[in-house]
Amino acid sequence: MKILVVGGGGREHAIIKKIKENKTVEKIYALPGNGGIAADAECVDIAAKDIEKITEFAKSHDIDYAIVAPDDPLVLGCVDKLEAAGIPCFGPKANAAIIEGSKVFSKELMKKYNIPTAAYETFDNIDAALDYIETAPVPLVIKADGLALGKGVVIAETKHDAINAITDMMQNKVFGNSGDHVVIEEFLEGPEVSVLSFTDGKTVVPMISSMDHKRAGDGDTGLNTGGMGTIAPNPYYTEDIAKQCMETIFLPTIEAMNKEGRTFKGCLYFGLMLTKNGPKVIEYNCRFGDPETQVVLPLLKSDLLTVMQAVTKERLSETEVEFSDKSACCVIAASEGYPKSYDKGLELTIPAEIADKVYVAGAKITDGKLVTNGGRVLGCTAVADDLKTAVEEAYKLVDKVGFVNKYYRHDIGQRALKALK
């Protein structure tokens, strides 16, 4: 089989490494891929949002199956276009990807179908938003409506912070048109859990739960990032909570999307907060999370391509999806200064003996050498019998990769380890 994977980050590298385990796969193309992915797939310089060129490439190269991994091409209708050209795909169509593409849509969906989430208001007028902030209790969570590379959410501790966030989004357009509409919601408290799930629009199969570490600095300080590390499984996510989430959140969401004529097929990500009043949805993503994928897929015992094809064919209920009972930890190595300004083009070394445990996100090949080309450069993932060992091994791995200005958090997994005690 010839496989096409749209995207070029650590998530895509994790997907490609897992897909390679299937013996029927003879060729994998990554569009655009990156310098690290080039070791596992043929990278083609076509941007993930260039849907016309992606479709032309897929047709001219007789692609048997396509996996559209990032949010932007999904929201823009990449799956629609590829399927119209006769190429089976993993990923939701545009009318279902809106569950991530518009936070206003997802909040209104939850309200309509009584899916537990934070209380909220939506605004498309800056003056009305600022007036609301004057009377609302802080802290507040302020979200740009559209896609913003995982950075369009601000937790405003004070009214001053809230005013700045609204001004940045709606007036200064720091997230472009994504800030034309904003959601202002109550601040929920409790442990956060990420649950990725396979769904064919009828059956939902949750994957192993995980815990992301969004803030740039140790102790959850500093700016929000695309994620500085993850662990799986999440110790706060018990069997009882999982059952409750299936009944009150997962199945109701799939049914709600079906009722809206927006059947969701692919990977639906549930960002949850375990509050004292039960689990509530913080956000939906229409795709595999990054870096959650880098800890979840290494624990998948079943063949990923087989599961994905079952989703496409709406035969997920007939397909075994089995996960290991081990633990995993991924530590992200970033360029000093991320998520603000940072240097690029620094030589990157990954020892051959650990390459299978490294997922490259921001790198390219220049003059035959692998060099950094992004804020989050790579993730190092270790799998072990227990979380403590997985954390220790992941840090040993990150110490072995080399580039100038390497930066990483030193406390990935510590919150989870405390919860286990």
DOGUBA-610103 format. One record per residue: residue number from 1; y negated, z negated, x negated of N, C-alpha, C in turn. Coordinates in steps of 0.2 Angstrom, whole numbers. Each point is the difference from the previous one (the first is absolute). Layout:
N
  lomar    nc2    nc3    nc1   cac2   cac3   cac1    cc2    cc3    cc1
    NUM      Y      Z      X      Y      Z      X      Y      Z      X
...
//
This chain:
421
  lomar    nc2    nc3    nc1   cac2   cac3   cac1    cc2    cc3    cc1
      1      6      0     -4     -6      0      4     -6      0     -4
      2     -5      4      2     -7     -1     -3     -4     -4      4
      3     -3     -5     -3     -4     -5      3     -8      1     -2
      4     -4     -1      5     -7      0     -2     -3     -7      2
      5     -3     -3     -5     -4     -7      2     -7      1     -1
      6     -4     -1      5     -7      0      0     -3     -6     -2
      7     -4      0     -5     -3     -7     -3      0      0     -7
      8     -3     -5     -3      0      0     -7     -1     -7     -3
      9      2     -6      3     -1     -6     -2      7     -4     -1
     10     -1     -7     -1      6     -4     -2      5      0      6
     11     -2      0      6      4      1      6      4      6      0
     12     -3      6     -1      4      6     -1      5      0     -6
     13     -2     -3     -5      5     -1     -6      6     -4      2
     14     -1     -5      4      5     -4      3      5      4      4
     15     -3      4      5      3      4      4      5      5     -3
     16     -4      3     -5      4      6     -4      6     -3     -4
     17     -1     -6     -3      5     -3     -4      6     -2      5
     18     -1     -2      6      5     -2      5      3      7      2
     19     -4      5      2      3      6      2      5      3     -5
     20     -2      0     -6      4      3     -6      7     -3      0
     21      2     -6      3      6     -3      1      5      5      4
     22     -3      4      4      4      4      5      3      6     -4
     23      7      1      0      3      5     -4     -2      7      2
     24     -2      1      7     -1      6      2     -7      3     -2
     25     -4     -4     -3     -7      2     -2      0      3     -7
     26     -2      6      0      0      4     -6     -7      1     -3
     27     -5     -1      4     -7      1     -2     -4     -4      4
     28     -5     -3     -3     -5     -4      3     -7      3     -3
     29     -4      2      5     -7      2     -2     -5     -6      3
     30     -5     -2     -4     -5     -5      2     -7      4      0
     31     -3      0      6     -7      3      0     -5     -6      2
     32     -4     -2     -5     -1      3     -7      4     -4     -5
     33      3     -6      2      4     -4     -5     -5     -2     -5
     34      3     -3     -6     -5     -2     -5      4      0     -7
     35     -3     -2     -5      3      1     -7      7     -4      0
     36      0     -6      3      6     -4      0      6      3      4
     37     -2      2      6      5      3      5      3      7     -3
     38     -4      3     -5      3      6     -3      6     -1     -3
     39      2     -6     -2      7     -2     -3      5      1      5
     40     -1     -1      6      5      0      6     -1      6      5
     41     -5      4     -1     -1      6      5     -4      5     -3
     42      0      6      3     -5      5     -3     -7     -1      4
     43     -5     -2     -4     -6     -1      4     -4      7      0
     44     -3      1      6     -4      6      2     -7     -2      1
     45     -5      4     -3     -7     -2      1     -3      2      7
     46      3     -3      5     -3      1      7     -2     -6      3
     47     -6     -1      2     -2     -7      2      4     -2      7
     48      1     -6      1      3     -3      5     -3      2      7
     49     -7      1      0     -3      2      6     -1      7      1
     50      3      4     -5     -1      8      1      6      2      4
     51      0     -1      7      6      1      4      2      8      0
     52     -5      4      0      2      7      0      4      2     -6
     53     -3     -2     -6      4      2     -6      7     -4     -1
     54      0     -6      3      7     -3      0      5      4      4
     55     -3      2      6      5      4      5      2      6     -4
     56     -5      4     -3      2      6     -3      5     -1     -6
     57     -1     -5     -3      5     -2     -6      7     -1      3
     58      0     -4      5      6     -2      3      4      6      3
     59     -3      4      3      3      7      2      2      4     -5
     60     -4      1     -5      2      5     -6      5     -3     -5
     61      1     -7      1      5     -3     -5      6     -2      4
     62      1      2      6      6     -1      4      2     -8      0
     63     -6     -4      2      1     -7      0      5     -2      6
     64      5     -4     -1      5     -2      5     -3     -6      4
     65     -4     -4     -3     -2     -7      3     -7     -2     -4
     66     -5     -2      4     -6     -3     -2     -1     -7      2
     67     -3     -4     -5     -2     -7      1     -7      0     -1
     68     -4     -2      5     -7      0      0     -2     -8      0
     69     -2     -2     -6      0     -7     -2     -7     -3      2
     70     -6      3     -2     -6     -4      0     -3      1      7
     71     -5     -5      2     -3      0      6     -4      6      2
     72     -4      3     -5     -5      5      1      3      6      3
     73      5      3     -4      4      6      3      3     -1      7
     74      3     -6      1      3     -1      6     -5      0      6
     75     -6     -3     -1     -5      0      5     -3      7      1
     76      0      4     -5     -3      7      0      5      5      3
     77      7     -3      1      4      5      4      5      4     -5
     78      2     -3     -6      4      3     -5      7      1      3
     79      3     -5      4      6      1      3      0      5      5
     80     -5      0      4      0      5      6      0      7     -3
     81     -4      1     -6      0      7     -3      7      2     -3
     82      3     -5     -4      6      2     -3      5      1      5
     83      1     -4      6      5      1      5     -1      7      3
     84     -6      1      1     -2      7      4      3      6     -4
     85      0     -1     -7      2      5     -5      8     -1     -1
     86      3     -4      4      7     -1      0      3     -4     -5
     87     -4     -5     -3      3     -4     -5      0     -7      3
     88      6     -3      0      1     -7      2     -3     -5     -4
     89     -3     -5      3     -5     -5     -4      2     -7      2
     90     -2     -4     -5      0     -7      2     -7     -2      0
     91     -2     -3      5     -7     -3      1     -2      2      7
     92     -5     -4      3     -3      1      7     -4      6      0
     93     -1      3      6     -5      6      1     -6     -4      1
     94     -6      5      0     -7     -3      0     -1     -4      6
     95      3      1      6     -2     -3      6      3     -7      0
     96      5     -1     -5      3     -7      0     -3     -4     -6
     97     -2      4     -6     -3     -3     -6     -7     -3      2
     98     -3      2      6     -6     -4      2      1     -7      0
     99      6     -3      0      1     -7      1     -3     -3     -7
    100      0      3     -5     -4     -2     -6     -7      3     -1
    101      0      7      2     -6      4     -1     -6     -3      4
    102      1     -4      5     -6     -3      4      2     -7      2
    103     -3     -5     -3      1     -7      1     -3     -1      7
    104     -5      3      3     -2     -1      7      6      2      4
    105      3      6     -1      6      2      4      6     -5      0
    106      1     -3     -6      6     -4      0     -2     -7      3
    107     -6     -2      0     -2     -7      3      1      1      8
    108     -3      6      2      0      1      7      7      1      3
    109      5      3     -4      7      1      2      3     -7      0
    110     -2     -5     -4      3     -6      0     -2     -4      6
    111     -7      1      1     -3     -4      6      4      3      7
    112      0      6      0      3      3      6      7     -2      2
    113      4      0     -6      7     -2      1      2     -7     -2
    114     -5     -4      0      1     -8     -1      4     -1     -7
    115     -1      4     -5      3     -2     -7     -5     -5     -3
    116      3     -5     -2     -4     -5     -3     -4      2     -6
    117     -7     -1      0     -4      1     -6     -6     -4      1
    118     -5      1     -5     -6     -4      0     -5      2      5
    119     -4     -5      3     -5      2      4     -5      4     -3
    120     -3      5      3     -4      5     -3     -6      3      4
    121     -5      3     -3     -4      5      3     -1      6     -4
    122     -2      5      3     -1      7     -4     -7      2      1
    123     -3      3     -5     -7      2      0     -1      7     -3
    124     -4      4      3     -2      6     -3     -8      1     -1
    125     -3     -6      1     -7     -1     -1     -1     -6     -4
    126     -4      1     -6     -1     -5     -5     -4     -6      3
    127     -5      1      4     -4     -5      3      4     -5      4
    128      5      4      4      4     -4      5      5     -5     -4
    129      2      3     -6      5     -3     -4     -4     -6     -3
    130     -6      1     -3     -3     -6     -3     -2     -5      5
    131     -2      2      6     -1     -5      6      6     -4      1
    132      6      3      0      6     -4      2      1     -5     -6
    133     -1      2     -6      1     -5     -6     -4     -6      1
    134     -6      0      3     -4     -5      0      3     -6      4
    135      4      2      5      3     -5      5      8     -2     -2
    136      3      5     -4      7     -1     -1      1     -6     -5
    137      6     -3      1      1     -5     -6      3      3     -6
    138     -2     -3     -6      3      3     -6      6     -5     -2
    139      4      2     -5      1      7     -2      2      6      5
    140     -2      6     -2      1      6      4      4      5     -4
    141      4      4      3      3      6     -3     -3      6      2
    142     -3      4     -5     -4      6      2      4      6     -3
    143      2      5      5      4      5     -2     -4      7      1
    144      0      4     -5     -2      7      2      6      3      4
    145     -2      5      5      5      2      5      5      5     -4
    146     -3      4     -4      5      5     -3      3     -2     -7
    147      3      5     -3      3     -1     -6     -5     -2     -6
    148      2     -4     -4     -5     -2     -6      4     -3     -6
    149      6      4     -1      4     -2     -6      2     -7     -1
    150      1     -3      6      2     -7      0     -5     -5     -1
    151     -7      3     -1     -5     -5     -2     -5     -1      6
    152      1      3      6     -5     -1      5      0     -6      5
    153      3     -5     -3      0     -7      3     -4     -5     -4
    154     -4     -3      3     -4     -6     -3      1     -6      4
    155      2     -5     -4      0     -7      3     -7     -3     -1
    156     -4     -1      5     -7     -3     -1      0     -7      1
    157     -1     -4     -5      0     -7      0     -6     -3      4
    158     -6      4     -1     -6     -3      3     -3      6      4
    159     -5     -2      4     -4      5      4     -3      6     -5
    160     -3     -3     -6     -3      4     -5      5      6     -2
    161      7     -3     -2      5      5     -2      1      5      6
    162      0     -2      6      2      4      5     -5      6      1
    163     -7     -3      0     -5      5      0      0      5     -5
    164      2     -2     -6      0      5     -6      6      5      1
    165      6     -3      3      5      5      1     -1      5      5
    166     -3     -2      5     -2      5      6     -5      5     -3
    167     -5     -3     -4     -5      5     -2      3      5     -5
    168      4     -2     -5      4      4     -4      4      5      3
    169      4     -2      5      4      5      4     -4      5      4
    170     -4     -3      5     -4      4      5     -6      4     -2
    171     -4     -3     -5     -6      3     -2      1      3     -7
    172      3     -4     -5      0      3     -7      6      5     -1
    173      4      0      5      6      5      1      5     -1     -7
    174      1     -6     -2      4     -1     -6      7      3      1
    175      3      0      7      6      4      1     -1      6      4
    176     -6      3     -1     -1      7      3      0     -1      8
    177      3      5      3      0      0      8      5     -6      2
    178      4     -2     -4      5     -6      2     -4     -6      3
    179     -6     -1     -2     -4     -5      2     -5      1      6
    180      1      6      3     -4      2      6      1     -5      6
    181      7     -2      0      2     -5      5      2     -6     -4
    182     -1     -6      2      3     -6     -3      4     -5      5
    183      4     -3     -2      4     -6      4     -2     -6     -3
    184     -3     -5      4     -1     -7     -2      5     -4      3
    185      4     -4     -4      5     -4      4      0     -7     -3
    186      3     -4      4      1     -7     -2      4     -1     -6
    187     -1     -5     -4      3     -1     -6      7     -4      1
    188      5      3     -1      7     -4      1      2     -4     -6
    189      3     -5      1      3     -4     -6      7     -1      1
    190      3      0     -6      8      0     -1      2      4     -5
    191      7      0     -2      3      4     -5      0      8      3
    192     -2      4     -5      0      7      2      7      3     -2
    193      3      5      4      6      3     -1     -1      8      1
    194      3      4     -5      1      7      1      7      2      2
    195      1      3      6      6      3      2      0      7      1
    196      3      4     -5      1      7      1      6      1      5
    197      0      5      4      5      2      4      2      7      0
    198      6      2      1      2      7      2      0      0      7
    199     -3      5      3      1      2      7      0      7      2
    200      5      2      5      0      7      2     -3      0      7
    201     -4     -5      2     -3      1      6      4     -4      6
    202      6     -1     -2      5     -4      5      2     -6     -3
    203      3      0     -6      2     -6     -4     -5     -2     -5
    204      0     -7     -1     -4     -2     -5      5     -4     -5
    205     -1      2     -7      4     -4     -4     -5     -3     -6
    206     -1     -6      1     -5     -3     -5      4     -1     -7
    207     -4      1     -5      2      0     -7     -1     -8     -2
    208      2     -1     -6     -1     -7     -3     -8     -1      0
    209     -1     -7      2     -7     -2      0     -3      0     -7
    210     -7      0      0     -3     -1     -7     -6     -3      1
    211     -3     -2     -6     -6     -4      0     -5      4     -6
    212     -5      2      3     -5      4     -5     -5     -5     -3
    213     -3      2     -5     -6     -4     -3     -6      5     -1
    214     -4     -1      5     -6      5      0     -5     -1     -4
    215     -2     -6     -2     -6     -2     -4      1      2     -7
    216     -5      2     -3      0      2     -7      2     -6     -5
    217     -2     -6      2      0     -5     -5      5     -5      1
    218      2     -4     -5      5     -6      1     -3     -5      6
    219      5     -3      3     -2     -4      5     -3      3      6
    220      1      6      1     -2      4      6     -8      0      0
    221     -3      1     -6     -7      1     -1     -2      7     -1
    222     -7      1      0     -2      7     -1      0      5      6
    223     -1      6     -2      0      5      5      7      2      3
    224      0      3      6      6      3      3      2      6     -4
    225      6      1     -1      2      6     -4      6      4      4
    226      3      5     -2      5      3      3      7     -4     -1
    227     -1     -5     -3      6     -5     -1      2     -1     -7
    228      0     -6     -3      1     -2     -7      7     -2     -1
    229      5      0      5      7     -2     -1      3     -2      7
    230      6      0      0      4     -2      6      7     -4     -2
    231      2     -3      5      7     -3     -1      4      1      7
    232      6      0     -1      4      1      6      7     -4     -1
    233      3     -3      5     -3     -1      7     -5     -5      0
    234     -4      0      5     -6     -5      1      4     -7      3
    235     -1     -5     -3      3     -6      2     -2     -3      7
    236     -6      2      2     -3     -3      6      3      4      6
    237      3      6     -1      3      4      5      7     -2      2
    238      1     -5      4      7     -2      1      3      4      6
    239      7     -1      1      3      4      5     -3     -1      7
    240     -2     -6      1     -3     -2      7     -6      4      1
    241     -4      0     -6     -7      4      1      2      8      0
    242      5      2     -3      2      7      0      2      2      7
    243      4     -4      3      2      1      7     -6      0      5
    244     -5     -4     -1     -6     -1      4     -4      7     -1
    245     -1      2     -6     -4      6     -2      3      6      3
    246      7      0      0      3      6      3     -1      0      8
    247      0     -5      3     -1     -1      7     -7      1      3
    248     -5     -3     -4     -7      0      2     -4      5     -3
    249      2      3     -6     -4      5     -4      3      6     -1
    250      6      0     -4      3      7     -2      2      5      6
    251      4     -3      4      2      4      6     -5      2      4
    252     -5     -5      2     -5      2      5     -5      5     -3
    253     -1      0     -7     -4      5     -3      3      7      1
    254      6      1     -2      4      6      1     -1      3      7
    255      2     -5      5     -1      2      7     -7      2      2
    256     -5     -4     -3     -7      2      2     -2      7     -2
    257      2      1     -6     -1      7     -3      3      5      4
    258      7     -1      2      3      5      4     -4      1      7
    259     -2     -6      3     -3      1      6     -7      4      0
    260     -3     -1     -6     -6      4     -1      1      7     -2
    261      6      2     -1      2      7     -1     -1      1     -8
    262      1     -5     -4     -1      0     -7      6     -2     -4
    263      6      2      2      6     -2     -3     -1     -1     -8
    264      2     -6     -2     -1     -1     -8      7      1     -3
    265      1      5     -5      6      0     -4     -2      0     -7
    266      3     -4     -4     -1     -1     -7      0     -7     -2
    267     -4     -2     -4     -1     -7     -3     -6     -3      4
    268      1     -5      4     -5     -4      3     -1     -7     -3
    269     -6     -1     -3     -1     -6     -4     -3     -5      4
    270      2     -6      1     -3     -6      4     -3     -5     -5
    271     -6      0      0     -4     -6     -4      0     -6      5
    272      3     -5     -1      0     -6      4     -3     -6     -3
    273     -3     -4      5     -2     -7     -2      4     -5      4
    274      3     -5     -3      4     -5      3     -4     -6      2
    275     -3      1      6     -5     -5      2      4     -6      4
    276     -4     -6      1      3     -5      3      2      2      8
    277     -3      5      2      1      3      7      5      5      0
    278      4      1     -6      5      5      0     -3      6     -5
    279      5      5     -1     -2      6     -4     -5      4      3
    280     -5      3     -3     -5      5      3     -1      5     -5
    281     -1      6      2     -1      6     -4     -7      0     -3
    282     -1      1     -6     -6      1     -4     -2      7      0
    283      6      4     -2     -2      7      0      7      4      0
    284      0      6      2      5      5      0     -1      5     -6
    285      5      2     -3     -1      6     -5      5      5      3
    286     -1      7     -1      4      5      2      5      2     -5
    287      1     -4     -5      4      3     -6      2     -6     -4
    288      4      1     -5      2     -5     -5     -6     -3     -3
    289      0     -7     -1     -5     -3     -3      0      0     -8
    290     -5      0     -3     -1      0     -7     -4     -6     -3
    291      4     -5     -3      6      0     -4      6     -3      4
    292      0     -1      6      6     -3      3      6      5     -1
    293     -1      6      0      6      5      0      4     -2     -7
    294     -4     -2     -5      3     -1     -7      4     -6      0
    295      0     -4      5      5     -6      0      5      1      5
    296     -2      4      6      5      1      5      5      5     -1
    297     -2      6     -3      5      5     -1      5     -2     -5
    298     -1     -4     -6      5     -2     -5      5     -4      4
    299     -2     -3      5      5     -5      4      4      4      5
    300     -1      6      1      3      4      5      7      3     -3
    301      5     -2      3      7      2     -2      2      6      3
    302     -2      2      6      2      6      3     -4      6     -3
    303      2      6      1     -3      6     -3     -6      2      4
    304     -6      0     -4     -7      1      4      0      6      3
    305      2      6     -3     -1      6      3      4      1      6
    306      6     -3      0      4      0      7     -3     -4      5
    307     -3     -5     -1     -4     -4      5     -6      4      2
    308     -4      3     -4     -6      4      2      2      6      4
    309      6      3     -2      2      6      4      2     -3      7
    310      3     -6      1      2     -2      6     -6     -2      5
    311     -5     -2     -4     -7     -1      4     -2      7      3
    312      0      5     -4     -2      6      2      4      3      6
    313      6     -1     -1      5      3      5      0     -5      6
    314     -3     -6      0      0     -5      6      7     -2      1
    315      3     -2     -6      7     -2      0      1     -7     -4
    316     -6     -4      0      0     -6     -4      5     -5      2
    317      1      0      7      5     -5      2      7      1     -2
    318      1      6     -2      7      1     -3      1     -1     -7
    319     -6     -2     -4      0      0     -7      0     -7     -3
    320      4     -1     -5      0     -7     -3     -6      0     -4
    321     -4     -6      0     -6     -1     -4      2     -7     -3
    322      2     -1     -6      2     -6     -3     -5     -2     -6
    323     -2     -6     -1     -4     -2     -5      4     -6     -4
    324     -1      0     -6      3     -5     -5     -3     -7      2
    325      4     -5     -2     -3     -7      2     -3     -3     -6
    326     -2      4     -5     -4     -2     -6     -7      0      1
    327     -4     -2     -5     -7      0      0     -3      5     -5
    328     -6      2      2     -4      4     -4     -7     -2     -1
    329     -3      2     -6     -7     -2     -2     -3      7     -3
    330     -6      2      2     -3      5     -3     -7     -2     -2
    331     -2      0     -7     -6     -1     -3     -4      6     -1
    332     -6      1      2     -4      6     -1     -4     -1     -6
    333      0      5     -5     -4      0     -6     -6      4      2
    334     -6     -2     -1     -6      4      2     -4      0     -6
    335     -5      5      1     -5      0     -6     -6     -5      1
    336     -2     -3     -5     -5     -6      0     -6      3      4
    337     -2     -3      5     -6      2      4      2      2      7
    338      6      2      1      2      2      7     -1     -6      4
    339     -2      1      7     -1      6      3     -7      3      0
    340     -4     -2     -5     -7      3     -1      1      6     -5
    341     -4     -1     -6      0      5     -5      5     -1     -5
    342      4      5     -3      5     -1     -5      0      6     -4
    343      3     -1     -6      1      6     -5      6      4      2
    344      0      6     -1      6      4      1      2      4     -7
    345      6      3      0      2      4     -6      2     -4     -6
    346      2     -6      2      3     -4     -6      8      1      0
    347      2      0     -6      7      2     -1      5     -6      3
    348      5      3      3      4     -5      4      7      1     -3
    349      3     -6     -2      7      0     -2      5     -4      4
    350      5      3      2      5     -3      4      7      1     -3
    351      3     -6     -3      6      1     -4      6      3      4
    352      4      4     -2      5      4      3      5     -5      4
    353      1     -6     -4      5     -4      3     -2     -4      7
    354     -7      1      1     -2     -4      7     -3      5      4
    355      1      7     -1     -4      5      4      3      0      7
    356      6     -2      1      3      1      7     -3     -6      4
    357     -3     -5     -3     -3     -6      4     -8      1      1
    358     -3      6     -3     -7      1      0     -2      5      5
    359     -5     -1      4     -2      5      5     -7      1     -2
    360     -1      7     -2     -7      1     -2     -5      3      5
    361     -6     -3      0     -5      2      6     -5      4     -3
    362     -4     -2     -5     -6      3     -3      1      2     -7
    363      3      6     -1      1      3     -7      1      7      1
    364     -2      3     -6      1      8     -1      2      1     -7
    365      2      7     -1      2      2     -6     -5      4     -3
    366     -3     -2     -6     -5      3     -4      2      2     -7
    367      0      6     -2      2      2     -6      7     -3     -2
    368      4      0      5      7     -2     -1      1     -8      0
    369     -5     -3      1      0     -8      0     -1     -2      7
    370      3     -6      2     -1     -3      6     -6     -5      0
    371     -5      1      4     -6     -4      0     -2     -2      6
    372     -4     -6      1     -2     -3      6     -5      5      4
    373      1      0      6     -5      4      4     -1     -3      7
    374     -1     -7      0     -1     -3      6     -1     -8     -1
    375     -2     -3      6     -1     -8     -1      7     -3      0
    376      4      1      5      7     -3      0      4      5     -4
    377      2     -2     -6      3      5     -5      8      0      2
    378      3     -5      1      7      0      1      3     -7      3
    379      6      0      2      3     -6      3      6     -1     -4
    380      2     -6     -2      6     -2     -3      4     -4      5
    381      6      2      2      4     -4      5      7     -2     -3
    382      1     -6      1      7     -4     -2      3     -2      6
    383      7      1      0      4     -2      6      5     -6     -3
    384      1     -5      3      4     -6     -2      3     -3      5
    385      5     -5     -1      3     -4      5     -5     -5      4
    386     -5     -2     -4     -5     -4      4     -7      2     -2
    387     -5     -2      4     -7      2     -1     -2     -3     -7
    388      1     -6     -2     -3     -2     -6      2      4     -6
    389      6      2      0      3      4     -6     -4      7      1
    390      0      3      6     -3      7      1     -8      0     -3
    391     -3     -6      2     -7     -1     -2      0      0     -8
    392      4     -4     -3      0      0     -7      1      6     -4
    393      5      4      3      2      6     -3     -5      6      1
    394     -3      0      6     -6      4      1     -5      0     -5
    395     -2     -7     -2     -5     -1     -5      2      2     -7
    396      6      0     -1      3      2     -7     -1      8      0
    397      1      3      5      0      7      1     -8      2     -2
    398     -4     -3      4     -7      2     -1     -3     -1     -7
    399      3     -5     -3     -2     -1     -7      2      5     -5
    400      5      4      2      3      5     -4     -4      7      1
    401     -3      1      5     -4      6      1     -7     -1     -3
    402     -2      6     -3     -6     -1     -5     -6      5      2
    403     -6     -3      1     -6      4      0     -6     -4     -1
    404     -5      2     -3     -6     -4     -1     -3     -2      6
    405     -3     -6      0     -3     -2      6      5     -2      6
    406      6     -1     -2      5     -2      6     -2     -6      3
    407      0      0      7     -1     -6      3      5     -1      6
    408      2     -7      1      4     -1      5     -1     -8      2
    409      2     -1      7      0     -7      2      6     -4     -3
    410     -1     -6     -1      5     -4     -3      4     -5      5
    411     -2      1      6      3     -4      5      3      3      6
    412      3      6     -1      3      4      5      7     -4      1
    413      1     -1      7      6     -4      2     -1     -7      0
    414     -5     -3     -3      0     -8      0     -1     -3      7
    415     -4      3      4      0     -2      7      7     -1      4
    416      3      6     -1      7      0      3      5     -5     -3
    417     -1     -1     -7      5     -5     -3     -2     -7      2
    418     -6     -1      2     -2     -7      2      3     -1      7
    419      0      6      4      2     -1      7      8     -1      0
    420      3      2     -5      7     -1      0      2     -7     -2
    421     -4     -4     -3      1     -6     -2      1     -5      6
//
